[in-house]
Amino acid sequence: MGMLGMFNFVTLNGFFAGPNGEFSWHTHGAEESTFSEESLKSGATLLFGRVTYDIMAGFWPTENAMKTLPVVAAGMNRAEKIVFSTTLKKADWNNTRVISSDIIDQVREMKKIPGMNMAVLGSGSIVTQFAEHGLFDQYQIMVDPVALGGGATMFKGLKKKLELTLTGTRVFTNGAVLLTYAPAGILQEGK
């Protein structure tokens, strides 16, 4: 079976994006860059919603990205990527394909492929949809030591209770904390 994880960074008061969709409040120092580099070594297929895809595709292939975070940029550009969108017909970022329908069924089928590891980065509406359908095997949430007056919450529109079990923590020197969770049912069932 394949595995589906998600990674998001959030503020202390639960926003993964600011009021205008910005995430400049997220601090990304050397330690976080090393974490990103290590994470990309897994070879996971990266999954995005349309908005997050546009942000990522607008930065990682650029000269600025290659200059400021060369190892992360190379990993992001090399990775296989899927963008879920009903409006995007073609993805220009290399190694990217578009899935425009039946995304829940498509991900279920991909999870049946042995060794297929996938990670959703950002993408709040996709995170909510996949969580509601019990598709995630792991949640990684980096809590930044900052609070905002408003913004978008990660699980906006969640219709049912999401029970998680903490499986790991990591504290970064800038005060950010990485929390790793598994769905409570997965641990209880021994999967």
C-alpha positions as a Markdown table, in Angstrom:
| # | Residue | x | y | z |
|---|---|---|---|---|
| 1 | Met | 0.0 | 0.0 | 0.0 |
| 2 | Gly | 1.0 | 3.5 | -0.7 |
| 3 | Met | 1.1 | 6.3 | 1.9 |
| 4 | Leu | -0.4 | 9.8 | 1.9 |
| 5 | Gly | 0.9 | 12.4 | 4.2 |
| 6 | Met | 0.4 | 16.1 | 4.5 |
| 7 | Phe | 2.6 | 19.0 | 5.6 |
| 8 | Asn | 1.5 | 22.5 | 6.5 |
| 9 | Phe | 2.8 | 25.3 | 8.6 |
| 10 | Val | 0.4 | 27.2 | 10.8 |
| 11 | Thr | 0.4 | 30.2 | 13.2 |
| 12 | Leu | -0.1 | 29.8 | 16.9 |
| 13 | Asn | -3.8 | 30.7 | 16.3 |
| 14 | Gly | -4.3 | 28.1 | 13.6 |
| 15 | Phe | -3.9 | 30.0 | 10.3 |
| 16 | Phe | -2.0 | 28.4 | 7.4 |
| 17 | Ala | -2.3 | 31.5 | 5.3 |
| 18 | Gly | -2.8 | 35.2 | 6.1 |
| 19 | Pro | -5.9 | 37.3 | 5.2 |
| 20 | Asn | -4.7 | 37.7 | 1.6 |
| 21 | Gly | -3.3 | 34.2 | 1.2 |
| 22 | Glu | 0.2 | 35.3 | 2.2 |
| 23 | Phe | 2.6 | 33.1 | 4.1 |
| 24 | Ser | 5.5 | 35.5 | 4.5 |
| 25 | Trp | 5.0 | 35.2 | 8.2 |
| 26 | His | 6.5 | 31.7 | 8.1 |
| 27 | Thr | 10.2 | 31.7 | 9.0 |
| 28 | His | 12.4 | 29.4 | 7.0 |
| 29 | Gly | 15.9 | 29.5 | 8.3 |
| 30 | Ala | 18.8 | 27.1 | 7.8 |
| 31 | Glu | 17.4 | 24.4 | 10.1 |
| 32 | Glu | 14.0 | 24.4 | 8.3 |
| 33 | Ser | 15.8 | 24.3 | 5.0 |
| 34 | Thr | 17.7 | 21.2 | 6.1 |
| 35 | Phe | 14.4 | 19.6 | 7.2 |
| 36 | Ser | 12.9 | 20.4 | 3.8 |
| 37 | Glu | 16.0 | 18.9 | 2.1 |
| 38 | Glu | 15.7 | 15.7 | 4.2 |
| 39 | Ser | 11.9 | 15.5 | 3.5 |
| 40 | Leu | 12.4 | 15.7 | -0.3 |
| 41 | Lys | 14.8 | 12.8 | -0.2 |
| 42 | Ser | 11.8 | 10.5 | 0.4 |
| 43 | Gly | 10.9 | 10.8 | -3.3 |
| 44 | Ala | 7.2 | 11.3 | -2.5 |
| 45 | Thr | 4.9 | 12.6 | -5.2 |
| 46 | Leu | 3.9 | 16.1 | -4.3 |
| 47 | Leu | 0.2 | 16.9 | -4.4 |
| 48 | Phe | -1.3 | 20.4 | -4.6 |
| 49 | Gly | -4.5 | 22.3 | -5.0 |
| 50 | Arg | -4.6 | 24.9 | -7.7 |
| 51 | Val | -3.8 | 27.9 | -5.5 |
| 52 | Thr | -0.8 | 26.3 | -3.8 |
| 53 | Tyr | 0.4 | 24.9 | -7.2 |
| 54 | Asp | 0.4 | 28.4 | -8.6 |
| 55 | Ile | 2.4 | 29.7 | -5.7 |
| 56 | Met | 4.9 | 26.8 | -5.8 |
| 57 | Ala | 5.3 | 26.9 | -9.6 |
| 58 | Gly | 5.8 | 30.6 | -9.5 |
| 59 | Phe | 8.7 | 30.3 | -7.1 |
| 60 | Trp | 10.6 | 27.0 | -7.2 |
| 61 | Pro | 11.6 | 27.0 | -10.9 |
| 62 | Thr | 13.0 | 30.5 | -10.6 |
| 63 | Glu | 16.6 | 31.7 | -10.5 |
| 64 | Asn | 15.9 | 33.3 | -7.1 |
| 65 | Ala | 14.8 | 29.9 | -5.6 |
| 66 | Met | 17.9 | 28.2 | -7.0 |
| 67 | Lys | 20.1 | 30.9 | -5.5 |
| 68 | Thr | 18.5 | 31.1 | -2.1 |
| 69 | Leu | 17.6 | 27.4 | -1.5 |
| 70 | Pro | 19.4 | 25.4 | -4.2 |
| 71 | Val | 19.0 | 21.9 | -2.7 |
| 72 | Val | 15.3 | 22.4 | -1.9 |
| 73 | Ala | 14.6 | 24.0 | -5.3 |
| 74 | Ala | 16.3 | 21.2 | -7.1 |
| 75 | Gly | 14.3 | 18.6 | -5.2 |
| 76 | Met | 11.0 | 20.5 | -5.8 |
| 77 | Asn | 11.7 | 20.8 | -9.5 |
| 78 | Arg | 12.8 | 17.1 | -9.8 |
| 79 | Ala | 9.8 | 15.7 | -7.8 |
| 80 | Glu | 6.8 | 14.2 | -9.5 |
| 81 | Lys | 3.9 | 16.6 | -8.9 |
| 82 | Ile | 0.1 | 16.4 | -9.2 |
| 83 | Val | -2.2 | 19.4 | -9.2 |
| 84 | Phe | -5.9 | 18.9 | -8.6 |
| 85 | Ser | -7.8 | 21.5 | -10.6 |
| 86 | Thr | -11.0 | 21.7 | -12.6 |
| 87 | Thr | -9.9 | 24.9 | -14.3 |
| 88 | Leu | -6.2 | 24.2 | -15.1 |
| 89 | Lys | -5.8 | 22.3 | -18.3 |
| 90 | Lys | -2.1 | 22.1 | -18.6 |
| 91 | Ala | 0.7 | 22.4 | -16.0 |
| 92 | Asp | 3.9 | 24.1 | -17.1 |
| 93 | Trp | 6.1 | 23.1 | -14.1 |
| 94 | Asn | 8.2 | 20.1 | -15.1 |
| 95 | Asn | 7.1 | 16.6 | -13.9 |
| 96 | Thr | 3.5 | 17.9 | -13.2 |
| 97 | Arg | 0.3 | 16.4 | -14.3 |
| 98 | Val | -3.3 | 17.7 | -13.8 |
| 99 | Ile | -6.1 | 15.6 | -12.3 |
| 100 | Ser | -9.4 | 17.3 | -12.8 |
| 101 | Ser | -12.1 | 14.9 | -11.7 |
| 102 | Asp | -12.8 | 12.2 | -9.1 |
| 103 | Ile | -9.8 | 13.3 | -6.9 |
| 104 | Ile | -10.9 | 11.1 | -3.9 |
| 105 | Asp | -11.1 | 8.0 | -6.1 |
| 106 | Gln | -7.9 | 8.9 | -7.9 |
| 107 | Val | -6.0 | 9.2 | -4.6 |
| 108 | Arg | -7.5 | 5.9 | -3.3 |
| 109 | Glu | -6.3 | 4.2 | -6.5 |
| 110 | Met | -2.8 | 5.7 | -6.1 |
| 111 | Lys | -2.6 | 4.5 | -2.5 |
| 112 | Lys | -3.1 | 0.9 | -3.7 |
| 113 | Ile | 0.2 | 1.1 | -5.6 |
| 114 | Pro | 2.9 | -0.5 | -3.4 |
| 115 | Gly | 5.6 | 2.0 | -2.4 |
| 116 | Met | 3.6 | 5.0 | -3.7 |
| 117 | Asn | 4.3 | 7.8 | -1.3 |
| 118 | Met | 2.5 | 11.1 | -1.6 |
| 119 | Ala | 2.6 | 14.3 | 0.3 |
| 120 | Val | 0.1 | 17.2 | 0.2 |
| 121 | Leu | 1.9 | 20.6 | 0.7 |
| 122 | Gly | -0.4 | 23.5 | 1.7 |
| 123 | Ser | -3.6 | 23.2 | -0.2 |
| 124 | Gly | -6.2 | 23.8 | 2.6 |
| 125 | Ser | -9.3 | 22.7 | 0.6 |
| 126 | Ile | -7.6 | 19.5 | -0.6 |
| 127 | Val | -6.4 | 18.8 | 3.0 |
| 128 | Thr | -10.0 | 19.1 | 4.3 |
| 129 | Gln | -11.4 | 16.9 | 1.5 |
| 130 | Phe | -8.8 | 14.1 | 2.0 |
| 131 | Ala | -9.1 | 14.3 | 5.8 |
| 132 | Glu | -12.9 | 13.9 | 5.5 |
| 133 | His | -12.5 | 10.8 | 3.5 |
| 134 | Gly | -9.8 | 9.3 | 5.8 |
| 135 | Leu | -7.1 | 9.3 | 3.2 |
| 136 | Phe | -4.2 | 10.6 | 5.2 |
| 137 | Asp | -1.8 | 8.3 | 7.0 |
| 138 | Gln | 0.2 | 11.1 | 8.5 |
| 139 | Tyr | -0.2 | 14.8 | 9.4 |
| 140 | Gln | 2.8 | 17.0 | 9.9 |
| 141 | Ile | 2.1 | 20.5 | 11.2 |
| 142 | Met | 4.8 | 23.0 | 11.8 |
| 143 | Val | 3.6 | 25.6 | 14.3 |
| 144 | Asp | 5.4 | 28.9 | 13.9 |
| 145 | Pro | 5.8 | 31.2 | 16.9 |
| 146 | Val | 3.6 | 33.9 | 15.4 |
| 147 | Ala | -0.1 | 34.9 | 15.6 |
| 148 | Leu | -2.1 | 36.7 | 13.0 |
| 149 | Gly | -5.3 | 38.8 | 13.2 |
| 150 | Gly | -7.0 | 36.7 | 10.5 |
| 151 | Gly | -6.5 | 34.3 | 7.7 |
| 152 | Ala | -7.4 | 30.9 | 6.4 |
| 153 | Thr | -7.6 | 27.8 | 8.7 |
| 154 | Met | -6.2 | 24.5 | 7.6 |
| 155 | Phe | -9.4 | 22.4 | 8.1 |
| 156 | Lys | -12.0 | 25.0 | 7.1 |
| 157 | Gly | -15.3 | 23.4 | 6.3 |
| 158 | Leu | -14.4 | 20.1 | 8.1 |
| 159 | Lys | -17.8 | 18.3 | 8.7 |
| 160 | Lys | -16.8 | 15.6 | 11.1 |
| 161 | Lys | -14.4 | 15.3 | 14.0 |
| 162 | Leu | -10.9 | 14.4 | 13.1 |
| 163 | Glu | -9.2 | 12.4 | 15.9 |
| 164 | Leu | -5.4 | 12.2 | 15.8 |
| 165 | Thr | -2.7 | 10.6 | 17.8 |
| 166 | Leu | 0.6 | 12.4 | 18.4 |
| 167 | Thr | 3.5 | 10.3 | 17.1 |
| 168 | Gly | 6.4 | 12.7 | 17.2 |
| 169 | Thr | 7.6 | 16.2 | 17.9 |
| 170 | Arg | 10.6 | 18.3 | 16.9 |
| 171 | Val | 11.5 | 21.7 | 18.2 |
| 172 | Phe | 13.4 | 24.1 | 16.0 |
| 173 | Thr | 15.8 | 26.7 | 17.3 |
| 174 | Asn | 13.6 | 29.6 | 16.0 |
| 175 | Gly | 10.8 | 28.3 | 18.3 |
| 176 | Ala | 8.8 | 26.5 | 15.6 |
| 177 | Val | 7.5 | 23.1 | 16.6 |
| 178 | Leu | 6.8 | 20.2 | 14.2 |
| 179 | Leu | 4.0 | 18.0 | 15.4 |
| 180 | Thr | 3.5 | 14.6 | 13.7 |
| 181 | Tyr | 0.2 | 12.8 | 14.0 |
| 182 | Ala | -1.5 | 9.7 | 12.7 |
| 183 | Pro | -5.2 | 9.2 | 12.5 |
| 184 | Ala | -6.3 | 7.6 | 15.8 |
| 185 | Gly | -8.0 | 4.7 | 14.0 |
| 186 | Ile | -4.9 | 3.7 | 12.2 |
| 187 | Leu | -2.9 | 3.2 | 15.4 |
| 188 | Gln | -5.8 | 1.4 | 17.1 |
| 189 | Glu | -6.3 | -1.0 | 14.2 |
| 190 | Gly | -2.6 | -1.7 | 14.1 |
| 191 | Lys | -2.2 | -0.6 | 10.4 |
